[in-house]
Amino acid sequence: MEAKVGIIGNKVVHVVKDTDPISVAAKELSEHNIGALIVIDSSEKVVGIITERDLVRVVADKKIDAKVSDYMTRNVLGVTEDTDIIDALEVMLDHGFRHLPILGKDGKIVGIVSIRDLVRSMLDPHVFQFRKEASEVKGTGYTCPVCGMEIDEYGYCGCGTGSG
């Protein structure tokens, strides 16, 4: 069973408008402790992504009065809910990205995934096998992929991997 991106990236998607001042993007990133925002236009169409790296360029250029559209990445690459984790990581590594939008079957943004999310999922055998965090499989009859024992209602299994 291969883990998919959409399960990991099911977070609230924070957006800014392309016409917003760059300070709005900086405030949004800071308030939510996130590294990227999807950029939409007035018709709510995705037109870009703005990241922490972009804000570093803003400061280096001393353009704090700039608009989001002045610094956003316009040609956004994304993944679908069905994209394999390895394929998503390859997109990130090939293009130097740390965040990718996740598109639903209808083509609309359903989430955003970070490289940290993907690496964490690869290291967590529960996410890799069940597409769920250990806390989500407690007492549900799931078996630990490492030791083969059922994860109990407290999140424990025979080897401790199931510990939530």
Residue frames relative to the residue before (quaternion, step in Angstrom):
aa qw qx qy qz dx dy dz
M 1.0000 0.0000 0.0000 0.0000 0.00 0.00 0.00
E 0.2152 -0.7859 0.5684 0.1137 3.58 -0.77 1.00
A 0.4291 -0.6799 0.5286 0.2725 3.56 -1.00 0.85
K 0.2544 -0.7678 0.5739 0.1279 3.56 -1.11 0.66
V 0.6330 -0.5739 0.3832 0.3509 3.54 -1.19 0.58
G 0.6593 0.5741 -0.3269 0.3589 3.59 0.80 -0.97
I 0.6224 0.5453 -0.3479 0.4407 3.57 1.06 -0.64
I 0.6953 0.4767 -0.2638 0.4688 3.55 0.99 -0.83
G 0.7607 0.4144 -0.2032 0.4565 3.53 0.95 -0.84
N 0.3973 0.7413 -0.4743 0.2599 3.61 1.12 0.40
K 0.2827 0.7534 -0.5246 0.2779 3.55 0.68 1.18
V 0.6152 -0.4766 0.4441 0.4440 3.52 -1.31 0.08
V 0.2775 -0.7531 0.5725 0.1674 3.56 -0.91 0.87
H 0.2118 -0.7767 0.5846 0.1002 3.54 -0.64 1.14
V 0.0782 -0.8070 0.5854 -0.0003 3.55 -0.93 0.95
V 0.1176 -0.7244 0.6687 0.1195 3.50 -1.41 0.34
K 0.4806 -0.6396 0.5084 0.3185 3.55 -1.25 0.35
D 0.5937 -0.5979 0.4105 0.3486 3.54 -1.12 0.66
T 0.6854 0.4808 -0.2760 0.4721 3.59 1.18 -0.51
D 0.4739 0.6769 -0.4407 0.3508 3.61 1.27 -0.10
P 0.5319 -0.5828 0.4901 0.3704 3.57 -1.17 0.52
I 0.6152 -0.5720 0.3986 0.3681 3.56 -1.12 0.67
S 0.5847 0.5918 -0.3684 0.4150 3.60 1.14 -0.56
V 0.5949 0.5541 -0.3614 0.4566 3.60 1.14 -0.59
A 0.6521 0.5018 -0.3088 0.4770 3.58 0.97 -0.85
A 0.6537 0.5159 -0.3156 0.4549 3.59 0.91 -0.90
K 0.6552 0.5109 -0.3084 0.4633 3.57 0.96 -0.86
E 0.6539 0.5185 -0.3060 0.4581 3.59 0.96 -0.89
L 0.6508 0.5057 -0.3117 0.4728 3.59 0.94 -0.87
S 0.6820 0.4970 -0.2788 0.4584 3.55 0.94 -0.92
E 0.6800 0.5108 -0.2956 0.4350 3.59 0.84 -0.98
H 0.7730 0.3409 -0.1751 0.5056 3.58 1.00 -0.80
N 0.3559 -0.7646 0.4676 0.2647 3.57 1.35 0.04
I 0.4481 0.6602 -0.4636 0.3851 3.54 0.86 1.06
G 0.4590 -0.7279 0.4567 0.2255 3.56 -1.23 0.39
A 0.8050 0.1560 -0.0825 0.5665 3.59 1.23 -0.17
L 0.1540 -0.7606 0.6257 0.0793 3.52 -1.26 0.59
I 0.4067 -0.6546 0.5748 0.2753 3.54 -1.10 0.70
V 0.2386 -0.7644 0.5853 0.1270 3.58 -0.99 0.86
I 0.0911 -0.7925 0.6029 0.0147 3.53 -0.88 1.04
D 0.4127 -0.6795 0.5379 0.2804 3.55 -1.25 0.38
S 0.7667 -0.3816 0.2485 0.4526 3.58 -1.28 -0.10
S 0.6970 0.4221 -0.2777 0.5088 3.60 1.19 -0.43
E 0.5078 -0.6911 0.3690 0.3584 3.56 1.37 0.35
K 0.3932 0.6760 -0.5024 0.3688 3.55 1.16 0.68
V 0.4739 -0.6591 0.4987 0.3038 3.59 -1.00 0.81
V 0.0418 -0.8214 0.5683 -0.0231 3.54 -0.76 1.12
G 0.8224 -0.0557 0.0410 0.5648 3.58 1.23 -0.09
I 0.2819 -0.6964 0.6209 0.2234 3.48 -1.42 -0.27
I 0.1135 -0.7763 0.6158 0.0723 3.57 -1.04 0.74
T 0.1287 -0.8240 0.5518 0.0003 3.53 -0.85 1.04
E 0.7182 -0.4009 0.3456 0.4516 3.52 -1.38 0.03
R 0.6281 0.5484 -0.3359 0.4382 3.57 0.97 -0.83
D 0.6362 0.5259 -0.3280 0.4593 3.57 1.02 -0.80
L 0.6558 0.5093 -0.3147 0.4600 3.58 1.00 -0.77
V 0.5834 0.5497 -0.3699 0.4698 3.59 1.13 -0.55
R 0.6425 0.5103 -0.3176 0.4752 3.60 1.01 -0.79
V 0.6066 0.5556 -0.3477 0.4500 3.59 1.05 -0.79
V 0.6878 0.4724 -0.2801 0.4747 3.56 0.85 -0.98
A 0.6510 0.5179 -0.3191 0.4541 3.59 0.93 -0.88
D 0.7012 0.4426 -0.2518 0.4991 3.58 1.08 -0.75
K 0.3248 -0.7667 0.4828 0.2712 3.58 1.32 -0.20
K 0.4452 0.6804 -0.4427 0.3780 3.57 0.99 0.96
I 0.1063 0.8509 -0.5099 0.0684 3.61 0.87 0.87
D 0.6410 0.4957 -0.3341 0.4814 3.58 1.27 -0.12
A 0.4006 0.7378 -0.4569 0.2939 3.60 1.29 0.18
K 0.4627 -0.6233 0.5502 0.3078 3.53 -1.37 0.23
V 0.6556 -0.4981 0.3897 0.4126 3.56 -1.24 0.44
S 0.6527 0.5470 -0.3178 0.4169 3.60 0.92 -0.88
D 0.6053 0.5782 -0.3532 0.4178 3.60 1.17 -0.49
Y 0.8098 0.2759 -0.1106 0.5058 3.60 1.09 -0.61
M 0.5133 0.6586 -0.4245 0.3502 3.60 1.19 -0.16
T 0.4570 -0.6073 0.5587 0.3321 3.55 -1.31 0.31
R 0.3174 -0.8054 0.4788 0.1458 3.56 -0.60 1.15
N 0.7433 0.3634 -0.2185 0.5175 3.59 0.84 -0.87
V 0.0702 -0.8492 0.5233 -0.0077 3.51 0.31 1.31
L 0.1842 -0.7326 0.6452 0.1145 3.51 -1.01 0.91
G 0.0332 -0.7981 0.6016 0.0083 3.53 -1.01 0.77
V 0.3556 -0.6851 0.5831 0.2534 3.51 -1.36 -0.11
T 0.4425 -0.6633 0.5225 0.3021 3.54 -1.26 0.28
E 0.6911 -0.4629 0.3549 0.4267 3.54 -1.30 0.17
D 0.7063 0.4670 -0.2496 0.4699 3.58 1.16 -0.56
T 0.4465 0.7030 -0.4550 0.3152 3.59 1.24 -0.02
D 0.4599 -0.6658 0.5160 0.2809 3.55 -0.96 0.90
I 0.6156 -0.5629 0.4095 0.3694 3.56 -1.15 0.66
I 0.6564 0.5135 -0.3187 0.4516 3.59 0.88 -0.90
D 0.6512 0.5103 -0.3175 0.4634 3.60 0.95 -0.83
A 0.6438 0.5088 -0.3229 0.4716 3.60 0.99 -0.79
L 0.6427 0.5123 -0.3210 0.4705 3.59 0.97 -0.81
E 0.6363 0.5266 -0.3330 0.4549 3.60 0.99 -0.76
V 0.6161 0.5228 -0.3448 0.4776 3.61 1.02 -0.76
M 0.6660 0.5079 -0.3040 0.4540 3.57 0.88 -0.93
L 0.7025 0.4672 -0.2738 0.4617 3.58 0.81 -0.97
D 0.6531 0.5260 -0.3147 0.4447 3.59 0.95 -0.83
H 0.7941 0.3091 -0.1401 0.5043 3.59 1.04 -0.75
G 0.4857 -0.6885 0.4250 0.3308 3.61 1.24 0.00
F 0.4260 0.7008 -0.4658 0.3324 3.59 1.14 0.59
R 0.2303 -0.7456 0.6024 0.1679 3.53 -1.27 0.48
H 0.7575 0.2397 -0.1493 0.5885 3.58 1.31 -0.13
L 0.0463 -0.7817 0.6217 0.0200 3.54 -1.13 0.75
P 0.4204 -0.6640 0.5466 0.2891 3.58 -0.98 0.78
I 0.2619 -0.7320 0.6053 0.1709 3.57 -1.18 0.62
L 0.2070 -0.7894 0.5719 0.0831 3.54 -0.77 1.10
G 0.4018 -0.6995 0.5426 0.2341 3.53 -1.04 0.86
K 0.7250 -0.4251 0.3158 0.4403 3.54 -1.33 0.06
D 0.6779 0.4787 -0.2847 0.4799 3.58 1.18 -0.55
G 0.5684 -0.6273 0.3627 0.3896 3.59 1.31 0.08
K 0.5755 0.5845 -0.3795 0.4279 3.59 1.27 -0.01
I 0.5793 -0.5848 0.4423 0.3560 3.55 -1.19 0.60
V 0.0907 -0.8027 0.5885 0.0331 3.57 -0.83 1.00
G 0.8072 -0.0763 0.0575 0.5825 3.57 1.23 -0.18
I 0.2656 -0.7057 0.6200 0.2171 3.48 -1.36 -0.18
V 0.1560 -0.7904 0.5885 0.0675 3.55 -0.97 0.83
S 0.2540 -0.7616 0.5782 0.1454 3.54 -1.03 0.81
I 0.6419 -0.5090 0.3930 0.4176 3.52 -1.24 0.34
R 0.5970 0.5619 -0.3536 0.4504 3.59 1.13 -0.65
D 0.6271 0.5359 -0.3300 0.4590 3.60 0.98 -0.83
L 0.6958 0.4901 -0.2784 0.4452 3.55 0.87 -0.98
V 0.6613 0.4865 -0.3116 0.4784 3.57 0.93 -0.85
R 0.6321 0.5295 -0.3352 0.4558 3.59 0.94 -0.83
S 0.6710 0.4991 -0.3094 0.4527 3.58 0.92 -0.84
M 0.6441 0.5139 -0.3273 0.4625 3.57 1.06 -0.65
L 0.6922 0.4684 -0.2741 0.4757 3.58 1.11 -0.63
D 0.6806 0.4513 -0.2827 0.5031 3.59 1.19 -0.44
P 0.3404 -0.7794 0.4837 0.2066 3.59 -0.32 1.17
H 0.5938 0.5644 -0.3763 0.4328 3.61 1.13 -0.49
V 0.6599 0.4787 -0.3060 0.4916 3.56 0.94 -0.86
F 0.6659 0.5184 -0.3164 0.4333 3.56 0.89 -0.88
Q 0.7460 0.3940 -0.2369 0.4818 3.60 0.88 -0.87
F 0.8143 0.2943 -0.1276 0.4838 3.58 0.79 -1.03
R 0.3436 -0.7351 0.4932 0.3137 3.58 1.28 -0.35
K 0.6512 0.4389 -0.3226 0.5284 3.56 1.14 0.69
E 0.5414 -0.5831 0.4914 0.3540 3.55 -1.24 0.53
A 0.6603 -0.5097 0.3651 0.4135 3.59 -1.21 0.48
S 0.6489 0.5377 -0.3246 0.4295 3.61 0.98 -0.81
E 0.6651 0.5089 -0.3007 0.4564 3.59 1.17 -0.52
V 0.7145 0.4306 -0.2607 0.4859 3.60 1.21 -0.30
K 0.3647 0.7529 -0.4756 0.2721 3.59 1.27 0.10
G 0.8751 0.0307 -0.0382 0.4815 3.53 -0.87 0.99
T 0.5488 0.6315 -0.3968 0.3775 3.59 1.15 0.33
G 0.6130 -0.5781 0.3444 0.4140 3.56 1.25 0.22
Y 0.4540 0.6685 -0.4687 0.3569 3.60 1.22 0.19
T 0.3206 -0.7379 0.5665 0.1784 3.53 -1.16 0.66
C 0.5115 -0.6323 0.4833 0.3239 3.57 -1.02 0.80
P 0.4299 -0.7261 0.4711 0.2569 3.60 -0.80 0.95
V 0.6428 0.5300 -0.3243 0.4480 3.58 1.22 -0.37
C 0.8287 0.2099 -0.0928 0.5104 3.59 0.70 -1.07
G 0.4679 -0.7137 0.4187 0.3104 3.59 1.24 -0.28
M 0.5596 0.5937 -0.4027 0.4150 3.59 1.25 0.03
E 0.5690 -0.5892 0.4447 0.3622 3.56 -1.20 0.54
I 0.3992 -0.6807 0.5600 0.2524 3.53 -1.10 0.78
D 0.3452 -0.7778 0.4913 0.1858 3.56 -0.63 1.14
E 0.7421 -0.4298 0.2873 0.4266 3.56 -1.34 0.05
Y 0.6735 0.4626 -0.2946 0.4957 3.59 1.27 -0.29
G 0.5730 -0.6278 0.3602 0.3844 3.56 1.30 0.06
Y 0.5778 0.6021 -0.3781 0.4008 3.58 1.19 0.31
C 0.1124 -0.7535 0.6436 0.0732 3.51 -1.27 0.57
G 0.7633 -0.3979 0.2576 0.4390 3.57 -1.25 -0.14
C 0.7681 0.3687 -0.1991 0.4841 3.62 0.98 -0.76
G 0.5439 -0.6255 0.4028 0.3881 3.59 1.22 -0.25
T 0.4895 0.6660 -0.4367 0.3552 3.60 1.21 -0.21
G 0.6688 0.5204 -0.2868 0.4468 3.53 1.12 -0.72
S 0.4278 0.7241 -0.4564 0.2905 3.55 1.26 -0.06
G 0.2344 -0.7797 0.5685 0.1175 3.57 -0.75 1.06
